[in-house]
Amino acid sequence: MATRRDLLKSIGISTLAVSSLALYACGETKSELVEAMPDSDDPDYWNKLRRQFMLSSDKVFFNTGTVGVMPRVVVEAVSKHLNYMATDVADWAYKDDSKEKFISGYQDLMYIRTKVGKIINCDPKGIALTDNVTNAMSYIANGLDLKAGDEVITSNQEHPGGRCSWEVREKRDGVVLKQIELPKPIQSPEEVLEIIINSFTPKTKVLMLSHIISGSGAILPGKEICAAAKARGIFTILDGAQTVGNIKVDIEELGCDAYVGCFHKWVGAPTGTGFMYVNPEKIKEVWTTVASAQWDNHEDEGYRFTQRGTGNFSILFGLDAALDFYFKVGHDRWTDRVKFLGDRLRNGLSQNKKVKFFHPKDPSMCAGLSVYNLEGFTGTQLQDAFWEKGRMRPRSVGDVFGVRHSTHIFNSAEEIDKAIDIVNQLSV
Ligand SMILES: Cc1ncc(COP(=O)(O)O)c(C=O)c1O
């Protein structure tokens, strides 16, 4: 069992600095009631892991693509720190604000950036922590030197949080934003690659695409796309809002110049936790947008973007706990499980001829997101029917495309099978 000293250490506060301990005493009592993480070889591993989440057992959440679910350890880390701030902020002697964990927004947060670098395989100096993906993309779009007539290529299936900062550059600076048409469903990686390569012109300076398209769940062939763009001197950015914790992301292998993403969907971190990565060789070309004392720090470029004024450290305690939880489950085990459940859903539904799919045909391009509709239904009708029949929550994505159905590690195979049954019942 964690001692009081361990608990205090885990939130970065020395025992000496703390005068009121009521909050932590309360934390200790609660922790005793929490089940330990299952052993990795436990045959009942996933059922036990489910109990690490506080999700009500009478409802089923299938919408991680919009917002993820925090495990209990994350909720506790956030709430402990939040309580501490409210009760004992007077402990803060403000001696060294570069180390003290009271407010975020001023420190380099290298201990968290290092963990992120381990997940996405890149140099943490190129990583900045941001509030979300929209911020991260805006920093890059605003920070690059582009002139009127320079082309930025993107697709017709980008999320506004990835796309709109480029629309600002178009309107403000005369940058030409070209939105290439990708099919839905996509058939194969080769099909996408050909469309993208054919769109390049001598004026193309930037390529920005989702690594996983949010409206179809399609995993694009990032490595091949970035290699083709790089060969033409094009700056490449992948929008990974839907990737980290859903599939493996390996920045070195992808070879992109920049990557943006978040932890509040597939990694179980609190909302308001995102990141940007820019290749250390290229990051000097990106101007700071939100500027404070580190704005011109070229020794630790990620710090330059991480420093963004007073922020909520409680959220970062949650992010740190979520990253530790991810490592405890294990990189492979986590992403394999997401894929296993997604494949189970897609395979089960494919037996029903009245179901139309909008995720890719090629199974290697799919993981935790499936997009489909049932003949005679709108997305809202299908979403509502899931709720009525099974208290299940996939998300409607419109009249034509039906629902986006996310599968994650807290979901069970039984829940997937029940969802397939519901669709089959609705189609008779
Ligand atoms: C592909 C994609 N890009 C960007 C975003 C925006 O992310 P955030 O809300 O973290 O800014 C989303 C959100 O769903 C998304 O799916």
Ligand as a Chemical Component Dictionary entry (heavy atoms), coordinates in Angstrom:
data_LIG
# 
_chem_comp.id                   LIG 
_chem_comp.type                 NON-POLYMER 
_chem_comp.pdbx_formal_charge   0 
_chem_comp.three_letter_code    LIG 
# 
loop_
_chem_comp_atom.comp_id 
_chem_comp_atom.atom_id 
_chem_comp_atom.alt_atom_id 
_chem_comp_atom.type_symbol 
_chem_comp_atom.charge 
_chem_comp_atom.model_Cartn_x 
_chem_comp_atom.model_Cartn_y 
_chem_comp_atom.model_Cartn_z 
_chem_comp_atom.pdbx_ordinal 
LIG C1 C1 C 0 -8.622  14.346 -36.959 1  
LIG C2 C2 C 0 -8.919  15.372 -35.909 2  
LIG N1 N1 N 0 -8.219  16.511 -35.901 3  
LIG C3 C3 C 0 -8.409  17.465 -34.969 4  
LIG C4 C4 C 0 -9.354  17.302 -33.975 5  
LIG C5 C5 C 0 -9.520  18.366 -32.948 6  
LIG O1 O1 O 0 -8.967  17.929 -31.764 7  
LIG P1 P1 P 0 -8.986  18.824 -30.437 8  
LIG O2 O2 O 0 -10.410 18.940 -30.043 9  
LIG O3 O3 O 0 -8.137  18.087 -29.467 10 
LIG O4 O4 O 0 -8.422  20.153 -30.775 11 
LIG C6 C6 C 0 -10.120 16.135 -33.944 12 
LIG C7 C7 C 0 -11.145 15.950 -32.913 13 
LIG O5 O5 O 0 -11.966 15.070 -32.930 14 
LIG C8 C8 C 0 -9.901  15.135 -34.940 15 
LIG O6 O6 O 0 -10.595 13.994 -34.944 16 
# 
loop_
_chem_comp_bond.comp_id 
_chem_comp_bond.atom_id_1 
_chem_comp_bond.atom_id_2 
_chem_comp_bond.value_order 
_chem_comp_bond.pdbx_ordinal 
LIG C1 C2 SING 1  
LIG C2 N1 SING 2  
LIG C2 C8 DOUB 3  
LIG N1 C3 DOUB 4  
LIG C3 C4 SING 5  
LIG C4 C5 SING 6  
LIG C4 C6 DOUB 7  
LIG C5 O1 SING 8  
LIG O1 P1 SING 9  
LIG P1 O2 DOUB 10 
LIG P1 O3 SING 11 
LIG P1 O4 SING 12 
LIG C6 C7 SING 13 
LIG C6 C8 SING 14 
LIG C7 O5 DOUB 15 
LIG C8 O6 SING 16 
# 
